[in-house]
């Protein structure tokens, strides 16, 4: 089966390698020439534009930073005179309403669309163990299932188009709020004299445990290495999706509002490209203490 992969960034490139490893023929596109060269070196067919991807691949996957870029790419791909693509799988983190809009765009060319955002980060993408949240018709999912099984370990059919994006939005809303709370708590603990090892060992075995405690402390905070991981800029964008959705629903989201301000502060300090654990550094600077 010929698969298209549009977007060869931190997630898209390792996903491409998983598809190739599974035996799929992959037609890849990215605006970065270096990314295309690396994909080609791993066995993918580099494409000069997205129209070429649409003319060659039966199923297209895209992993892009935001809805505006997804829309632009879809418009270009769907404008091609020769279209082989039958199913468009959107792995990007976007708002549910954006997913529904893109489904209508695809339907105009008789293409089935699913919003399939993923969780598991770069490590999950490299290992092919992503969690995939699928929004779309069940029959469309079955057409794409062999492809999704090459990149993910857990595949959840959440509901119709938009449901996958909604589920990812809820998950990342919780993640952002958890990170903000953990940063404050760890700095508070350090300020009163608790060391990081003690806090980590006790909290991970107590009611305050979370993904942030179990994963982010040993892999980022204890090492004082904040590069890679889930970037603050991306988390900030995802929190924004949740805030905008809540606004349309006239729903107060107090915790989200506070978390957004903490992420904004981290961006203002220049930490936008660093992992979300860099929120810790903002609190440390405010309180003149280092969590260690």
VOBA-1610 file (N, C-alpha, C; in pm, whole numbers, padded with zeros to 5 digits, always signed):
BEGIN
Unk+00084-00120+00000Unk+00000+00000+00000Unk+00087+00125+00000Unk+00051+00223-00078Unk+00124+00349-00084Unk+00065+00449+00015Unk+00151+00500+00103Unk+00109+00592+00208Unk+00176+00727+00188Unk+00102+00834+00209Unk+00159+00967+00206Unk+00186+01017+00347Unk+00296+01087+00367Unk+00327+01146+00497Unk+00363+01292+00475Unk+00278+01382+00525Unk+00302+01525+00510Unk+00335+01582+00648Unk+00456+01636+00660Unk+00504+01686+00787Unk+00606+01590+00845Unk+00733+01628+00840Unk+00841+01538+00885Unk+00917+01599+01003Unk+00840+01653+01096Unk+00900+01715+01214Unk+00933+01614+01322Unk+00930+01659+01446Unk+00968+01575+01560Unk+00883+01449+01569Unk+00757+01458+01530Unk+00668+01341+01531Unk+00660+01275+01393Unk+00647+01354+01289Unk+00626+01301+01156Unk+00741+01216+01104Unk+00864+01254+01135Unk+00978+01178+01084Unk+00985+01038+01145Unk+00979+01023+01279Unk+00981+00887+01334Unk+00858+00805+01294Unk+00744+00871+01274Unk+00626+00800+01225Unk+00654+00745+01086Unk+00718+00826+01003Unk+00755+00781+00868Unk+00844+00658+00874Unk+00941+00658+00965Unk+01031+00543+00977Unk+00955+00418+01021Unk+00855+00434+01108Unk+00773+00319+01150Unk+00694+00264+01032Unk+00641+00352+00949Unk+00565+00309+00832Unk+00654+00232+00735Unk+00774+00282+00715Unk+00869+00214+00627Unk+00909+00078+00683Unk+00930+00073+00812Unk+00967-00052+00878Unk+00857-00156+00864Unk+00731-00108+00861Unk+00618-00199+00849Unk+00597-00246+00705Unk+00675-00193+00613Unk+00667-00238+00475Unk+00586-00153+00381Unk+00539-00037+00428Unk+00461+00052+00342Unk+00555+00133+00251Unk+00505+00164+00134Unk+00575+00254+00043Unk+00530+00396+00078Unk+00624+00480+00119Unk+00588+00611+00174Unk+00632+00724+00080Unk+00536+00811+00048Unk+00562+00932-00030Unk+00556+01049+00068Unk+00669+01116+00086Unk+00682+01214+00194Unk+00700+01357+00142Unk+00646+01451+00220Unk+00665+01593+00189Unk+00685+01673+00316Unk+00776+01770+00306Unk+00796+01868+00413Unk+00857+01992+00348Unk+00832+02107+00407Unk+00888+02232+00352Unk+01038+02240+00375Unk+01089+02162+00471Unk+01233+02163+00500Unk+01304+02061+00412Unk+01395+02108+00332Unk+01467+02021+00239Unk+01547+01914+00314Unk+01605+01951+00427Unk+01684+01855+00504Unk+01598+01740+00553Unk+01475+01771+00595Unk+01385+01666+00642Unk+01352+01569+00529Unk+01332+01623+00409Unk+01305+01539+00293Unk+01424+01449+00261Unk+01543+01504+00271Unk+01663+01426+00244Unk+01679+01312+00344Unk+01649+01339+00471Unk+01659+01235+00573Unk+01555+01126+00551Unk+01434+01167+00510Unk+01330+01069+00482Unk+01371+00981+00364Unk+01427+01043+00261Unk+01472+00968+00144Unk+01583+00870+00181Unk+01672+00914+00269Unk+01782+00828+00312Unk+01733+00704+00385Unk+01612+00715+00442Unk+01553+00601+00514Unk+01460+00518+00426Unk+01446+00556+00299Unk+01369+00474+00207Unk+01240+00534+00156Unk+01205+00655+00199Unk+01082+00719+00152Unk+01104+00784+00016Unk+00994+00806-00057Unk+01000+00879-00183Unk+00976+01027-00154Unk+01075+01113-00171Unk+01053+01256-00146Unk+00969+01318-00257Unk+00874+01403-00217Unk+00785+01468-00313Unk+00810+01618-00314Unk+00804+01676-00433Unk+00831+01820-00447Unk+00720+01905-00390Unk+00597+01851-00384Unk+00484+01925-00329Unk+00378+01826-00280Unk+00277+01878-00211Unk+00175+01789-00155Unk+00083+01734-00263Unk+00072+01804-00375Unk-00010+01753-00485Unk+00045+01620-00535Unk+00177+01608-00536Unk+00241+01483-00577Unk+00207+01371-00479Unk+00202+01403-00351Unk+00164+01303-00250Unk+00023+01254-00277Unk-00068+01348-00301Unk-00207+01312-00327Unk-00226+01230-00453Unk-00136+01248-00549Unk-00145+01175-00675Unk-00087+01034-00666Unk-00009+01008-00561Unk+00057+00878-00548Unk+00001+00790-00438Unk-00039+00850-00324Unk-00074+00773-00205Unk-00223+00743-00195Unk-00255+00624-00145Unk-00394+00585-00123Unk-00445+00640+00011Unk-00357+00645+00108Unk-00390+00701+00240Unk-00284+00805+00274Unk-00329+00924+00311Unk-00236+01030+00351Unk-00246+01053+00501Unk-00131+01061+00566Unk-00121+01103+00705Unk-00056+01241+00706Unk-00105+01329+00791Unk-00036+01457+00808Unk-00017+01484+00957Unk+00099+01539+00989Unk+00133+01575+01126Unk+00190+01715+01122Unk+00104+01815+01147Unk+00138+01954+01125Unk+00112+02039+01250Unk+00177+02156+01261Unk+00172+02234+01386Unk+00036+02290+01425Unk-00046+02329+01326Unk-00174+02392+01361Unk-00274+02378+01248Unk-00398+02419+01275Unk-00507+02402+01179Unk-00488+02485+01053Unk-00430+02604+01066Unk-00409+02689+00949Unk-00318+02621+00848Unk-00214+02556+00896Unk-00122+02487+00806Unk-00189+02363+00747Unk-00266+02291+00828Unk-00340+02175+00777Unk-00431+02218+00663Unk-00504+02328+00683Unk-00598+02374+00581Unk-00526+02411+00452Unk-00414+02480+00465Unk-00337+02520+00348Unk-00288+02398+00271Unk-00238+02300+00344Unk-00187+02178+00282Unk-00299+02101+00214Unk-00414+02092+00281Unk-00527+02019+00222Unk-00575+02087+00095Unk-00583+02218+00098Unk-00627+02291-00022Unk-00536+02264-00140Unk-00406+02263-00114Unk-00311+02236-00221Unk-00322+02093-00271Unk-00332+01999-00179Unk-00341+01859-00217Unk-00469+01829-00294Unk-00581+01884-00246Unk-00710+01854-00307Unk-00731+01927-00439Unk-00645+02024-00468Unk-00659+02098-00594Unk-00595+02024-00711Unk-00522+01917-00679Unk-00456+01841-00783Unk-00556+01773-00877Unk-00523+01768-01007Unk-00613+01707-01105Unk-00618+01556-01089Unk-00503+01498-01054Unk-00497+01353-01035Unk-00487+01322-00886Unk-00591+01259-00834Unk-00594+01225-00692Unk-00616+01075-00676Unk-00518+01011-00612Unk-00534+00869-00581Unk-00580+00849-00438Unk-00556+00951-00354Unk-00585+00937-00212Unk-00733+00909-00186Unk-00758+00814-00096Unk-00895+00775-00059Unk-00928+00813+00085Unk-00826+00813+00171Unk-00846+00843+00313Unk-00740+00942+00360Unk-00786+01048+00428Unk-00695+01149+00485Unk-00698+01134+00637Unk-00583+01100+00694Unk-00570+01079+00839Unk-00492+01196+00897Unk-00559+01278+00977Unk-00498+01398+01034Unk-00450+01369+01176Unk-00319+01361+01194Unk-00259+01333+01325Unk-00235+01460+01407Unk-00263+01575+01348Unk-00235+01704+01413Unk-00328+01729+01531Unk-00284+01814+01623Unk-00368+01856+01736Unk-00440+01984+01695Unk-00571+01971+01670Unk-00651+02084+01623Unk-00783+02086+01699Unk-00861+02191+01679Unk-00992+02201+01744Unk-01093+02111+01673Unk-01193+02061+01746Unk-01295+01976+01684Unk-01364+02041+01565Unk-01391+02171+01572Unk-01459+02239+01462Unk-01370+02244+01338Unk-01239+02253+01358Unk-01147+02251+01244Unk-01152+02115+01175Unk-01156+02010+01255Unk-01163+01875+01199Unk-01289+01858+01114Unk-01400+01909+01163Unk-01526+01897+01088Unk-01518+01975+00956Unk-01452+02090+00959Unk-01434+02168+00837Unk-01350+02092+00736Unk-01244+02030+00784Unk-01155+01957+00694Unk-01224+01833+00637Unk-01312+01773+00715Unk-01389+01658+00665Unk-01478+01700+00549Unk-01537+01819+00559Unk-01621+01870+00450Unk-01537+01899+00326Unk-01418+01954+00348Unk-01328+01981+00236Unk-01293+01851+00163Unk-01257+01749+00239Unk-01219+01620+00180Unk-01336+01556+00107Unk-01454+01567+00166Unk-01573+01507+00106Unk-01601+01566-00032Unk-01562+01693-00051Unk-01581+01757-00181Unk-01505+01689-00293Unk-01402+01613-00258Unk-01326+01535-00357Unk-01346+01386-00334Unk-01453+01351-00262Unk-01489+01212-00234Unk-01377+01139-00159Unk-01316+01209-00066Unk-01212+01152+00019Unk-01263+01144+00162Unk-01238+01033+00228Unk-01280+01015+00367Unk-01174+01076+00460Unk-01221+01142+00564Unk-01131+01213+00657Unk-01153+01162+00799Unk-01043+01148+00872Unk-01050+01117+01015Unk-00952+01208+01090Unk-00994+01260+01204Unk-00900+01329+01292Unk-00848+01226+01391Unk-00717+01207+01390Unk-00653+01101+01470Unk-00534+01154+01548Unk-00553+01248+01638Unk-00441+01299+01716Unk-00379+01188+01800Unk-00254+01207+01835Unk-00180+01102+01905Unk-00123+01152+02037Unk-00094+01057+02124Unk-00027+01087+02251Unk+00083+00985+02269Unk+00189+01027+02335Unk+00302+00937+02355Unk+00435+01003+02326Unk+00428+01123+02266Unk+00549+01201+02243Unk+00643+01139+02141Unk+00761+01198+02132Unk+00860+01155+02034Unk+00903+01011+02059Unk+00918+00975+02186Unk+00958+00837+02219Unk+00854+00737+02167Unk+00726+00770+02186Unk+00621+00680+02137Unk+00619+00672+01986Unk+00648+00785+01920Unk+00653+00786+01774Unk+00768+00701+01724Unk+00881+00708+01791Unk+00998+00630+01750Unk+00975+00480+01772Unk+00906+00447+01880Unk+00884+00306+01914Unk+00761+00247+01846Unk+00679+00333+01784Unk+00556+00285+01723Unk+00451+00245+01826Unk+00453+00314+01941Unk+00363+00277+02052Unk+00268+00391+02089Unk+00239+00478+01994Unk+00152+00592+02022Unk+00012+00548+02062Unk-00055+00631+02139Unk-00199+00616+02163Unk-00268+00705+02061Unk-00364+00648+01987Unk-00429+00720+01878Unk-00578+00734+01908Unk-00626+00858+01905Unk-00767+00889+01931Unk-00837+00919+01800Unk-00926+00832+01758Unk-00983+00839+01624Unk-01122+00901+01624Unk-01139+01003+01540Unk-01271+01061+01518Unk-01309+01042+01373Unk-01418+00970+01348Unk-01458+00945+01210Unk-01540+00818+01200Unk-01593+00786+01083Unk-01673+00665+01065Unk-01592+00539+01094Unk-01657+00441+01152Unk-01589+00317+01187Unk-01535+00245+01063Unk-01610+00253+00952Unk-01564+00186+00831Unk-01437+00252+00775Unk-01425+00382+00796Unk-01303+00450+00752Unk-01185+00408+00839Unk-01210+00395+00968Unk-01106+00348+01059Unk-01055+00211+01015Unk-01144+00122+00977Unk-01101-00012+00937Unk-01014-00008+00812Unk-01043+00084+00722Unk-00958+00098+00603Unk-00817+00141+00641Unk-00808+00226+00740Unk-00678+00280+00779Unk-00612+00204+00894Unk-00681+00108+00952Unk-00629+00041+01072Unk-00490-00019+01054Unk-00460-00089+00943Unk-00325-00144+00929Unk-00216-00037+00935Unk-00248+00080+00883Unk-00152+00191+00887Unk-00135+00242+01029Unk-00247+00260+01098Unk-00241+00310+01235Unk-00173+00211+01328Unk-00192+00081+01303Unk-00128-00021+01387Unk+00023-00021+01370Unk+00073+00036+01261Unk+00217+00044+01240Unk+00281+00154+01323Unk+00199+00249+01370Unk+00255+00362+01445Unk+00203+00370+01588Unk+00098+00293+01619Unk+00038+00304+01751Unk+00012+00170+01818Unk+00014+00173+01950Unk-00012+00052+02028Unk-00157+00045+02073Unk-00215+00161+02101Unk-00355+00166+02145Unk-00432+00259+02052Unk-00538+00206+01993Unk-00620+00282+01900Unk-00762+00288+01955Unk-00809+00408+01984Unk-00942+00427+02041Unk-01032+00497+01940Unk-01145+00433+01907Unk-01245+00499+01823Unk-01335+00580+01916Unk-01316+00710+01918Unk-01383+00797+02015Unk-01524+00835+01972Unk-01545+00846+01840Unk-01675+00889+01790Unk-01662+00943+01648Unk-01753+01032+01611Unk-01750+01090+01477Unk-01639+01191+01460Unk-01632+01248+01341Unk-01529+01347+01311Unk-01532+01460+01415Unk-01418+01495+01468Unk-01406+01598+01571Unk-01388+01540+01710Unk-01435+01416+01730Unk-01426+01355+01863Unk-01282+01324+01901Unk-01202+01281+01804Unk-01062+01253+01833Unk-00989+01379+01877Unk-01010+01487+01805Unk-00948+01615+01840Unk-00997+01664+01976Unk-01125+01643+02004Unk-01180+01683+02133Unk-01116+01606+02247Unk-01095+01476+02227Unk-01033+01394+02331Unk-00889+01436+02356Unk-00815+01463+02248Unk-00676+01508+02264Unk-00673+01644+02335Unk-00767+01729+02303Unk-00774+01861+02366Unk-00795+01847+02517Unk-00885+01758+02556Unk-00912+01735+02698Unk-00788+01679+02768Unk-00723+01583+02703Unk-00603+01523+02761Unk-00494+01627+02782Unk-00468+01708+02679Unk-00359+01805+02690Unk-00393+01922+02781Unk-00522+01950+02795Unk-00566+02049+02893Unk-00527+02002+03034Unk-00555+01874+03062Unk-00517+01818+03193Unk-00367+01816+03211Unk-00294+01780+03105Unk-00148+01775+03113Unk-00090+01913+03145Unk-00139+02016+03075Unk-00089+02151+03098Unk-00116+02199+03240Unk-00237+02174+03288Unk-00272+02214+03425Unk-00190+02136+03528Unk-00170+02006+03502Unk-00089+01924+03593Unk+00054+01974+03601Unk+00109+02013+03484Unk+00248+02061+03482Unk+00261+02191+03559Unk+00164+02279+03542Unk+00168+02407+03614Unk+00160+02384+03764Unk+00072+02294+03806Unk+00058+02265+03949Unk+00183+02199+04005Unk+00241+02105+03927Unk+00361+02035+03974Unk+00479+02131+03988Unk+00494+02225+03894Unk+00603+02322+03902Unk+00592+02405+04029Unk+00473+02452+04059Unk+00454+02531+04180Unk+00481+02447+04305Unk+00429+02323+04307Unk+00443+02238+04425Unk+00589+02202+04451Unk+00664+02170+04347Unk+00803+02132+04366Unk+00887+02250+04415Unk+00859+02368+04363Unk+00932+02486+04410Unk+00892+02519+04554Unk+00766+02505+04586Unk+00721+02524+04724Unk+00794+02429+04818Unk+00801+02301+04776Unk+00870+02202+04859Unk+01017+02236+04878Unk+01082+02279+04769Unk+01223+02315+04779Unk+01244+02435+04871Unk+01150+02529+04865Unk+01162+02651+04946Unk+01153+02621+05096Unk+01080+02515+05129Unk+01068+02481+05272Unk+01169+02375+05314Unk+01262+02340+05222Unk+01373+02254+05260Unk+01364+02109+05217Unk+01264+02071+05138Unk+01254+01933+05090Unk+01341+01913+04966Unk+01407+01797+04957Unk+01489+01771+04838Unk+01406+01697+04733Unk+01450+01705+04609Unk+01374+01651+04497Unk+01356+01500+04507Unk+01460+01428+04544Unk+01450+01282+04555Unk+01342+01240+04653Unk+01335+01310+04765Unk+01234+01279+04866Unk+01094+01305+04813Unk+01075+01420+04752Unk+00943+01455+04697Unk+00902+01356+04589Unk+00996+01323+04501Unk+00966+01230+04392Unk+00926+01093+04445Unk+01004+01038+04537Unk+00979+00903+04588Unk+00845+00894+04660Unk+00813+00996+04739Unk+00690+00990+04817Unk+00567+01021+04731Unk+00574+01125+04648Unk+00457+01163+04569Unk+00422+01056+04466Unk+00523+00991+04406Unk+00492+00888+04306Unk+00424+00767+04368Unk+00432+00756+04501Unk+00365+00647+04571Unk+00248+00696+04657Unk+00205+00818+04628Unk+00096+00877+04704Unk-00010+00934+04609Unk-00110+00998+04665Unk-00225+01043+04586Unk-00193+01158+04490Unk-00077+01222+04504Unk-00041+01331+04414Unk+00029+01285+04287Unk+00044+01153+04270Unk+00119+01102+04154Unk+00046+01132+04024Unk+00123+01143+03917Unk+00070+01173+03784Unk+00178+01142+03682Unk+00145+01156+03555Unk+00245+01139+03449Unk+00360+01237+03467Unk+00328+01357+03510Unk+00432+01457+03532Unk+00532+01407+03635Unk+00482+01354+03745Unk+00569+01305+03852Unk+00647+01183+03806Unk+00578+01087+03746Unk+00641+00959+03713Unk+00734+00967+03592Unk+00708+01058+03499Unk+00789+01064+03377Unk+00879+01187+03371Unk+00822+01302+03399Unk+00896+01426+03378Unk+01005+01452+03484Unk+00980+01410+03608Unk+01084+01433+03710Unk+01211+01354+03678Unk+01203+01221+03656Unk+01329+01148+03631Unk+01393+01179+03496Unk+01315+01208+03396Unk+01369+01225+03261Unk+01411+01367+03226Unk+01359+01465+03300Unk+01391+01604+03267Unk+01439+01682+03390Unk+01356+01685+03494Unk+01384+01775+03607Unk+01507+01730+03685Unk+01517+01601+03718Unk+01633+01554+03794Unk+01763+01572+03715Unk+01754+01559+03584Unk+01873+01574+03499Unk+01904+01721+03467Unk+01808+01809+03496Unk+01818+01951+03460Unk+01841+01963+03308Unk+01773+01878+03235Unk+01780+01880+03089Unk+01639+01909+03036Unk+01620+02026+02977Unk+01487+02069+02938Unk+01466+02071+02786Unk+01564+02020+02712Unk+01551+02016+02567Unk+01466+01895+02526Unk+01407+01905+02405Unk+01326+01793+02356Unk+01193+01783+02428Unk+01135+01665+02427Unk+01007+01645+02495Unk+00893+01718+02427Unk+00797+01762+02507Unk+00677+01831+02458Unk+00697+01980+02479Unk+00717+02053+02371Unk+00755+02194+02380Unk+00647+02280+02443Unk+00691+02379+02519Unk+00601+02475+02582Unk+00513+02543+02478Unk+00569+02579+02365Unk+00489+02645+02260Unk+00372+02558+02214Unk+00397+02428+02200Unk+00291+02337+02155Unk+00186+02318+02263Unk+00230+02304+02387Unk+00136+02289+02497Unk+00050+02414+02512Unk+00113+02528+02494Unk+00042+02657+02500Unk-00066+02664+02393Unk-00031+02617+02271Unk-00129+02614+02163Unk-00248+02524+02198Unk-00217+02406+02255Unk-00324+02312+02289Unk-00413+02366+02401Unk-00353+02434+02498Unk-00434+02497+02602Unk-00524+02603+02540Unk-00472+02674+02441Unk-00550+02776+02373Unk-00672+02717+02303Unk-00657+02597+02244Unk-00770+02530+02180Unk-00880+02502+02281Unk-00839+02455+02398Unk-00937+02426+02503Unk-01004+02553+02552Unk-00925+02659+02570Unk-00981+02784+02618Unk-01081+02843+02518Unk-01048+02835+02389Unk-01136+02888+02285Unk-01266+02807+02278Unk-01254+02676+02291Unk-01374+02591+02291Unk-01463+02623+02410Unk-01401+02638+02527Unk-01477+02671+02647Unk-01545+02807+02632Unk-01478+02901+02566Unk-01537+03033+02544Unk-01664+03023+02461Unk-01661+02940+02357Unk-01780+02922+02273Unk-01894+02859+02352Unk-01859+02781+02454Unk-01960+02713+02536Unk-02001+02796+02657Unk-01944+02916+02671Unk-01966+03003+02788Unk-01936+02928+02918Unk-01827+02852+02913Unk-01787+02771+03028Unk-01665+02831+03097Unk-01673+02854+03228Unk-01555+02903+03299Unk-01451+02792+03315Unk-01326+02822+03288Unk-01218+02725+03305Unk-01107+02792+03386Unk-01127+02794+03516Unk-01038+02869+03606Unk-00896+02811+03607Unk-00886+02678+03619Unk-00753+02616+03623Unk-00679+02639+03491Unk-00752+02629+03381Unk-00691+02650+03251Unk-00639+02792+03235Unk-00714+02888+03283Unk-00672+03028+03274Unk-00541+03052+03347Unk-00528+02993+03466Unk-00404+03007+03543Unk-00288+02939+03472Unk-00313+02819+03417Unk-00207+02746+03348Unk-00159+02823+03226Unk-00252+02882+03152Unk-00215+02960+03033Unk-00119+03072+03071Unk-00146+03140+03182Unk-00059+03250+03224Unk+00081+03201+03260Unk+00090+03082+03321Unk+00222+03027+03353Unk+00299+02992+03227Unk+00229+02935+03130Unk+00295+02903+03003Unk+00334+03031+02929Unk+00251+03132+02940Unk+00284+03261+02877Unk+00410+03320+02940Unk+00421+03307+03071Unk+00540+03357+03140Unk+00665+03284+03093Unk+00654+03153+03075Unk+00768+03074+03028Unk+00808+03114+02886Unk+00708+03141+02803Unk+00736+03186+02667Unk+00806+03322+02669Unk+00762+03409+02757Unk+00821+03542+02769Unk+00968+03534+02814Unk+01001+03430+02889Unk+01139+03410+02935Unk+01226+03345+02829Unk+01164+03307+02717Unk+01242+03246+02609Unk+01249+03095+02613Unk+01157+03031+02690Unk+01161+02887+02706Unk+01063+02813+02613Unk+01009+02883+02515Unk+00903+02826+02433Unk+00937+02696+02363Unk+01063+02679+02323Unk+01104+02558+02251Unk+01146+02446+02344Unk+01153+02474+02474Unk+01195+02373+02570Unk+01075+02289+02615Unk+01104+02178+02682Unk+01000+02090+02733Unk+00914+02164+02836Unk+00792+02116+02854Unk+00699+02182+02947Unk+00754+02189+03090Unk+00850+02103+03123Unk+00909+02110+03257Unk+00985+02240+03280Unk+01014+02314+03173Unk+01083+02443+03189Unk+00996+02544+03263Unk+00867+02515+03282Unk+00784+02598+03368Unk+00846+02608+03507Unk+00914+02500+03546Unk+00978+02496+03677Unk+01077+02610+03692Unk+01149+02643+03585Unk+01252+02746+03593Unk+01193+02883+03621Unk+01073+02908+03570Unk+01008+03036+03595Unk+00979+03051+03744Unk+00925+02944+03804Unk+00895+02947+03948Unk+01022+02955+04031Unk+01126+02884+03988Unk+01252+02889+04061Unk+01309+03030+04064Unk+01302+03097+03951Unk+01355+03234+03943Unk+01274+03330+04030Unk+01144+03309+04036Unk+01059+03394+04120Unk+01093+03378+04268Unk+01123+03252+04307Unk+01144+03223+04449Unk+01291+03210+04485Unk+01382+03231+04387Unk+01526+03225+04413Unk+01565+03094+04480Unk+01526+02984+04417Unk+01558+02850+04468Unk+01568+02756+04349Unk+01651+02652+04362Unk+01660+02551+04258Unk+01611+02419+04313Unk+01521+02354+04239Unk+01468+02223+04281Unk+01577+02119+04254Unk+01628+02059+04360Unk+01734+01958+04345Unk+01737+01865+04466
//
